Amino acid sequence: MVSIVIPAFDEATTIGRCVKEALGCPEACEVIVVDDGSSDGTAAVAEAAGAKVIRHTRNAGKAAAMNTGVCTASHDVILFMDADVTGFTPQQLSCIVQPVITGKYEMYVGIRARKTLWLNRLLHFFPIIGGERAVTRRLWEAVPKCYQEGFKIEIALNHSSKKFEHGMGFQLIPGTRHHIKEKKYGIVLGFVRRLIMIAEVLMISVQIYIRDPAVSWLRRGVMTVRQWLASD
């Protein structure tokens, strides 16, 4: 019933465990790892763990890797998993996909629960980014191609889900671990990569929720004025 897609870039240290956890999901019929131009042994480790591996010859970004996975997937419900987040039980993964399988939501997101309670409460007021996402294929296809770039895709999926009757939902998932960029790439390079990710998320948020609606409003205003002038 479900295809699991894991975009991965230089995640040889965690991808094996991630694949094994994905294979434990009761609803999963296939696990697809898209190796996005890794320079380490990500692809080999994923394959050895039991995943179907698709390789990009160069790094194309997270959204492109996700799209490759969707195009390869056999099923219309897709669970995206991050290659650097581990600790999921089969029951937790099932809890993420079931609301989409049953049609309760178009997209359902599992967010790593923080140890600090107030940080978890903030999730109700800020955009939901990252996390493991179960989505329908039709939701993925509804996201405009101009928004399918890098880390912008999470915000774009959130926005597009609002066009569907059942929208999106999320829940906190305890016990998972995020292997942060600073540990993978070193303090300096990891921090730079984190800043790039944050910048992309902010840019797409401004574009989707502020710039594009403003441009659309102005265009409608200009068309209305032209129609009014033409009728005189």
GUMIDREN-762415 format. One record per residue: residue in three letters; x, y, z of N, C-alpha, C in turn. Coordinates in steps of 0.2 Angstrom, whole numbers, padded with zeros to 4 digits, always signed. Example, Ala and Ser with C-alpha at 12.3 -4.5 7.8 and 13.67 -1.06 7.14 Angstrom:
ALA+0066-0028+0039+0062-0022+0039+0066-0016+0039
SER+0064-0011+0035+0068-0005+0036+0064+0000+0039
// end
This chain:
MET+0004-0006+0000+0000+0000+0000+0004+0006+0000
VAL+0010+0006+0003+0014+0012+0004+0021+0011+0001
SER+0024+0016-0003+0031+0016-0005+0035+0021-0001
ILE+0040+0019+0002+0044+0023+0006+0050+0026+0002
VAL+0051+0032+0002+0056+0036-0002+0061+0039+0003
ILE+0067+0038+0003+0072+0041+0007+0078+0044+0003
PRO+0077+0051+0002+0083+0055-0001+0089+0055+0003
ALA+0095+0054+0000+0101+0053+0004+0107+0056+0001
PHE+0111+0060+0005+0117+0063+0002+0122+0062+0007
ASP+0127+0058+0006+0133+0057+0011+0130+0055+0018
GLU+0126+0049+0018+0123+0047+0024+0125+0040+0025
ALA+0131+0038+0024+0133+0031+0024+0133+0028+0032
THR+0134+0033+0036+0134+0031+0043+0127+0029+0046
THR+0122+0032+0043+0115+0031+0046+0110+0028+0041
ILE+0111+0028+0035+0107+0025+0030+0105+0018+0031
GLY+0109+0014+0033+0108+0007+0034+0103+0006+0040
ARG+0103+0009+0045+0098+0009+0050+0092+0012+0048
CYS+0092+0017+0045+0086+0020+0042+0082+0015+0038
VAL+0085+0012+0033+0082+0007+0029+0079+0001+0032
LYS+0083-0001+0037+0080-0007+0041+0074-0005+0045
GLU+0074+0001+0048+0068+0004+0051+0062+0005+0046
ALA+0063+0007+0040+0058+0008+0035+0055+0001+0033
LEU+0059-0004+0032+0057-0010+0030+0053-0013+0036
GLY+0053-0011+0042+0049-0013+0047+0042-0011+0047
CYS+0041-0005+0043+0034-0002+0043+0029-0008+0040
PRO+0024-0009+0043+0019-0015+0041+0016-0013+0034
GLU+0015-0007+0033+0011-0005+0027+0016-0004+0021
ALA+0022-0004+0022+0027-0003+0016+0028-0009+0012
CYS+0027-0008+0005+0029-0013+0000+0035-0013-0003
GLU+0038-0007-0002+0045-0006-0005+0048+0000-0002
VAL+0055+0000-0002+0059+0005+0001+0064+0008-0004
ILE+0063+0014-0006+0068+0017-0012+0072+0022-0009
VAL+0079+0021-0010+0084+0026-0008+0086+0029-0014
VAL+0086+0036-0014+0088+0040-0019+0095+0043-0017
ASP+0101+0040-0020+0107+0043-0018+0109+0049-0022
ASP+0108+0055-0019+0109+0061-0023+0116+0063-0024
GLY+0120+0059-0027+0127+0061-0029+0132+0060-0023
SER+0131+0055-0019+0135+0055-0013+0142+0053-0015
SER+0147+0055-0011+0154+0053-0012+0156+0048-0007
ASP+0152+0045-0003+0154+0040+0002+0150+0034+0000
GLY+0149+0029+0004+0146+0023+0002+0139+0022+0004
THR+0135+0028+0003+0128+0028+0005+0124+0023+0001
ALA+0125+0023-0006+0122+0018-0010+0123+0011-0009
ALA+0129+0009-0007+0131+0002-0006+0128+0000+0001
VAL+0128+0004+0006+0125+0002+0012+0118+0002+0012
ALA+0115+0006+0008+0107+0006+0007+0105-0001+0004
GLU+0109-0002-0001+0107-0008-0005+0108-0015-0001
ALA+0114-0015+0003+0115-0020+0007+0110-0021+0013
ALA+0107-0016+0015+0101-0016+0020+0095-0018+0017
GLY+0094-0018+0010+0088-0021+0007+0084-0016+0004
ALA+0087-0010+0002+0083-0005-0001+0084-0005-0009
LYS+0079-0003-0013+0080-0002-0020+0084+0005-0021
VAL+0089+0005-0024+0093+0011-0024+0093+0014-0031
ILE+0092+0021-0031+0092+0025-0038+0098+0030-0037
ARG+0102+0030-0041+0108+0035-0040+0108+0041-0045
HIS+0109+0047-0042+0110+0053-0046+0117+0054-0047
THR+0119+0055-0053+0126+0056-0055+0129+0062-0051
ARG+0125+0067-0050+0127+0073-0046+0122+0075-0041
ASN+0124+0079-0036+0120+0082-0031+0115+0087-0034
ALA+0108+0085-0034+0103+0089-0037+0098+0092-0032
GLY+0099+0090-0025+0095+0093-0020+0090+0089-0018
LYS+0087+0090-0012+0082+0086-0008+0076+0085-0013
ALA+0073+0090-0015+0067+0090-0019+0068+0086-0025
ALA+0073+0086-0029+0074+0082-0035+0075+0075-0033
ALA+0078+0074-0027+0079+0067-0025+0072+0064-0023
MET+0068+0068-0020+0061+0066-0018+0057+0064-0024
ASN+0058+0068-0029+0054+0068-0036+0056+0061-0039
THR+0062+0060-0039+0065+0054-0042+0062+0048-0039
GLY+0061+0048-0032+0058+0043-0029+0051+0042-0030
VAL+0047+0047-0031+0040+0047-0032+0039+0044-0039
CYS+0043+0046-0044+0043+0043-0051+0044+0036-0051
THR+0048+0033-0046+0050+0026-0046+0045+0022-0042
ALA+0042+0025-0037+0037+0022-0033+0031+0019-0036
SER+0029+0013-0034+0024+0009-0037+0017+0011-0034
HIS+0017+0014-0028+0010+0016-0025+0009+0023-0024
ASP+0002+0024-0023+0000+0031-0023+0000+0035-0016
VAL+0002+0031-0011+0004+0034-0004+0011+0033-0003
ILE+0015+0039-0002+0022+0039-0002+0024+0041+0005
LEU+0028+0038+0009+0031+0040+0015+0038+0042+0014
PHE+0039+0049+0015+0046+0051+0014+0050+0051+0021
MET+0056+0048+0021+0060+0048+0027+0066+0051+0026
ASP+0068+0055+0032+0075+0058+0031+0080+0053+0033
ALA+0086+0053+0029+0091+0048+0030+0095+0049+0036
ASP+0095+0055+0039+0099+0057+0045+0094+0056+0052
VAL+0088+0054+0051+0084+0053+0057+0083+0046+0058
THR+0084+0043+0064+0083+0036+0066+0080+0035+0073
GLY+0078+0029+0074+0075+0028+0080+0067+0026+0080
PHE+0065+0025+0074+0057+0024+0073+0056+0017+0074
THR+0050+0016+0077+0047+0009+0078+0042+0008+0072
PRO+0041+0001+0071+0036+0000+0066+0029+0003+0067
GLN+0027+0003+0074+0021+0006+0076+0021+0014+0074
GLN+0026+0017+0076+0027+0024+0074+0026+0026+0067
LEU+0029+0022+0063+0029+0023+0056+0022+0022+0053
SER+0019+0017+0056+0012+0015+0054+0007+0021+0056
CYS+0008+0024+0062+0004+0029+0064+0005+0035+0059
ILE+0010+0036+0056+0011+0042+0051+0007+0040+0045
VAL+0008+0034+0042+0005+0033+0036-0003+0031+0036
GLN-0005+0029+0042-0012+0027+0042-0017+0032+0041
PRO-0016+0038+0043-0021+0044+0042-0021+0046+0035
VAL-0016+0044+0031-0016+0046+0023-0020+0040+0020
ILE-0018+0034+0022-0021+0028+0019-0028+0028+0019
THR-0031+0030+0025-0038+0030+0027-0042+0036+0024
GLY-0038+0041+0021-0041+0047+0018-0043+0052+0023
LYS-0040+0051+0029-0042+0056+0034-0038+0063+0033
TYR-0032+0062+0030-0028+0068+0028-0024+0067+0022
GLU-0023+0072+0018-0019+0072+0012-0012+0071+0013
MET-0010+0074+0019-0003+0073+0021-0003+0073+0029
TYR+0002+0068+0031+0002+0068+0038+0010+0067+0040
VAL+0012+0071+0045+0019+0072+0046+0021+0070+0053
GLY+0026+0066+0054+0029+0064+0060+0035+0069+0062
ILE+0034+0072+0068+0039+0077+0070+0043+0074+0076
ARG+0049+0075+0076+0054+0072+0081+0052+0077+0087
ALA+0050+0073+0093+0048+0077+0099+0054+0079+0103
ARG+0055+0085+0105+0060+0087+0109+0059+0086+0116
LYS+0065+0086+0120+0065+0084+0127+0062+0090+0131
THR+0062+0096+0128+0060+0102+0131+0052+0103+0129
LEU+0048+0103+0133+0041+0104+0132+0039+0110+0128
TRP+0042+0116+0130+0040+0122+0126+0042+0122+0119
LEU+0047+0118+0117+0049+0118+0110+0044+0114+0106
ASN+0041+0109+0109+0036+0105+0106+0029+0109+0105
ARG+0028+0113+0110+0022+0118+0109+0023+0123+0104
LEU+0029+0125+0103+0030+0130+0097+0028+0127+0090
LEU+0028+0121+0090+0027+0118+0083+0020+0119+0081
HIS+0015+0121+0085+0008+0123+0084+0008+0130+0081
PHE+0013+0134+0081+0013+0141+0079+0018+0142+0073
PHE+0022+0138+0071+0027+0139+0066+0026+0134+0061
PRO+0029+0135+0055+0028+0130+0049+0031+0124+0051
ILE+0028+0118+0048+0030+0112+0050+0035+0110+0044
ILE+0042+0109+0046+0047+0108+0041+0050+0101+0043
GLY+0053+0098+0039+0057+0092+0040+0052+0086+0042
GLY+0054+0081+0046+0050+0076+0048+0048+0071+0043
GLU+0045+0066+0045+0044+0060+0040+0036+0062+0038
ARG+0036+0062+0031+0029+0064+0028+0026+0059+0024
ALA+0020+0057+0026+0016+0052+0021+0012+0057+0017
VAL+0012+0056+0011+0008+0060+0006+0005+0056+0001
THR+0000+0059-0002-0003+0056-0008+0001+0058-0014
ARG+0001+0054-0020+0004+0056-0026+0001+0062-0029
ARG-0006+0063-0028-0009+0068-0031-0007+0075-0028
LEU-0006+0075-0021-0003+0081-0018+0004+0082-0020
TRP+0008+0077-0021+0015+0079-0024+0014+0082-0031
GLU+0010+0079-0035+0009+0082-0042+0006+0089-0042
ALA+0003+0091-0036+0000+0097-0036+0004+0103-0034
VAL+0010+0101-0032+0015+0106-0030+0018+0109-0036
PRO+0018+0116-0037+0021+0119-0043+0028+0117-0044
LYS+0031+0116-0050+0038+0114-0051+0042+0119-0049
CYS+0040+0126-0049+0045+0131-0047+0046+0131-0039
TYR+0042+0127-0036+0043+0127-0028+0047+0120-0026
GLN+0048+0116-0031+0051+0110-0030+0059+0111-0031
GLU+0062+0114-0026+0069+0115-0026+0072+0115-0019
GLY+0077+0110-0018+0080+0110-0012+0076+0109-0006
PHE+0077+0112+0000+0074+0111+0006+0067+0115+0006
LYS+0066+0119+0000+0059+0123+0000+0053+0118+0000
ILE+0054+0112-0002+0049+0107-0003+0044+0106+0002
GLU+0047+0106+0009+0042+0105+0014+0037+0111+0015
ILE+0039+0117+0014+0034+0123+0015+0029+0122+0009
ALA+0032+0120+0003+0028+0120-0003+0022+0114-0002
LEU+0024+0109+0001+0019+0103+0002+0014+0106+0007
ASN+0016+0109+0012+0012+0112+0017+0006+0116+0014
HIS+0009+0121+0010+0004+0126+0006+0000+0122+0002
SER+0002+0117-0002-0002+0114-0007-0007+0109-0004
SER-0006+0107+0002-0010+0102+0005-0017+0106+0007
LYS-0016+0113+0008-0022+0117+0010-0027+0117+0004
LYS-0025+0115-0002-0030+0116-0007-0034+0110-0007
PHE-0033+0105-0003-0037+0098-0003-0041+0098+0003
GLU-0047+0095+0002-0052+0095+0007-0049+0093+0014
HIS-0045+0088+0014-0043+0085+0021-0036+0088+0023
GLY-0033+0092+0019-0027+0095+0021-0021+0091+0024
MET-0018+0094+0030-0013+0090+0033-0014+0090+0041
GLY-0010+0085+0044-0010+0084+0051-0003+0082+0053
PHE-0002+0083+0059+0005+0080+0062+0004+0078+0069
GLN+0009+0074+0071+0010+0072+0078+0017+0072+0080
LEU+0019+0072+0086+0025+0072+0089+0027+0065+0090
ILE+0033+0063+0088+0036+0056+0088+0042+0056+0093
PRO+0041+0053+0099+0046+0052+0104+0051+0047+0102
GLY+0057+0048+0105+0062+0042+0104+0067+0042+0098
THR+0066+0047+0094+0070+0047+0087+0076+0052+0089
ARG+0081+0051+0084+0087+0055+0085+0089+0058+0078
HIS+0091+0064+0078+0093+0068+0072+0100+0068+0073
HIS+0104+0066+0067+0111+0066+0067+0113+0073+0063
ILE+0114+0078+0067+0114+0085+0065+0120+0086+0060
LYS+0120+0091+0056+0124+0093+0051+0131+0094+0054
GLU+0131+0097+0060+0138+0099+0063+0142+0093+0064
LYS+0139+0088+0066+0142+0082+0068+0145+0078+0061
LYS+0141+0079+0056+0142+0075+0050+0148+0079+0046
TYR+0147+0085+0046+0152+0089+0041+0157+0093+0045
GLY+0157+0093+0052+0161+0098+0056+0157+0104+0057
ILE+0160+0108+0062+0156+0114+0065+0155+0119+0060
VAL+0160+0121+0056+0160+0126+0051+0155+0124+0045
LEU+0157+0119+0042+0153+0117+0036+0146+0115+0038
GLY+0145+0112+0043+0139+0110+0046+0134+0116+0047
PHE+0137+0121+0050+0134+0127+0052+0132+0131+0045
VAL+0136+0131+0040+0135+0134+0034+0129+0131+0030
ARG+0129+0124+0030+0124+0120+0027+0117+0121+0031
ARG+0117+0122+0037+0111+0124+0041+0109+0130+0039
LEU+0113+0135+0038+0111+0142+0037+0108+0142+0030
ILE+0111+0138+0025+0108+0138+0018+0101+0135+0019
MET+0100+0130+0023+0093+0126+0023+0088+0131+0026
ILE+0090+0135+0031+0086+0140+0034+0084+0146+0029
ALA+0089+0148+0025+0088+0153+0020+0083+0151+0015
GLU+0083+0145+0013+0079+0142+0008+0072+0142+0010
VAL+0071+0139+0017+0064+0139+0020+0061+0146+0020
LEU+0065+0151+0023+0063+0158+0023+0061+0161+0016
MET+0065+0159+0011+0063+0162+0005+0057+0159+0002
ILE+0056+0153+0002+0050+0150+0000+0044+0152+0004
SER+0044+0153+0010+0039+0155+0014+0037+0162+0012
VAL+0042+0167+0011+0040+0174+0009+0037+0173+0002
GLN+0040+0169-0003+0037+0169-0010+0030+0166-0010
ILE+0029+0161-0006+0022+0158-0006+0017+0162-0003
TYR+0018+0164+0003+0013+0167+0007+0013+0175+0007
ILE+0018+0178+0004+0018+0185+0003+0018+0188-0004
ARG+0024+0186-0007+0025+0189-0014+0020+0186-0019
ASP+0019+0180-0020+0015+0177-0025+0008+0180-0024
PRO+0005+0180-0018-0002+0182-0017-0002+0190-0019
ALA+0003+0194-0017+0003+0201-0019+0003+0202-0026
VAL+0007+0198-0030+0008+0199-0037+0001+0197-0040
SER-0002+0191-0038-0009+0189-0040-0014+0195-0039
TRP-0014+0198-0033-0019+0203-0032-0018+0209-0036
LEU-0011+0211-0038-0010+0217-0042-0012+0215-0049
ARG-0011+0209-0051-0013+0207-0058-0021+0207-0059
ARG-0024+0205-0054-0032+0205-0054-0034+0213-0054
GLY-0031+0217-0050-0032+0224-0050-0031+0227-0057
VAL-0026+0226-0060-0024+0229-0067-0029+0226-0072
MET-0031+0220-0072-0036+0217-0076-0043+0221-0075
THR-0045+0222-0069-0051+0225-0067-0051+0232-0070
VAL-0046+0236-0069-0045+0242-0071-0046+0243-0079
ARG-0042+0238-0082-0043+0238-0090-0050+0236-0092
GLN-0053+0232-0089-0060+0230-0091-0065+0236-0090
TRP-0064+0240-0084-0068+0246-0083-0066+0251-0088
LEU-0060+0252-0090-0058+0257-0095-0061+0255-0102
ALA-0061+0249-0103-0063+0246-0110-0071+0247-0110
SER-0074+0247-0104-0082+0247-0105-0084+0254-0105
ASP-0080+0259-0104-0082+0266-0105-0082+0268-0112
// end
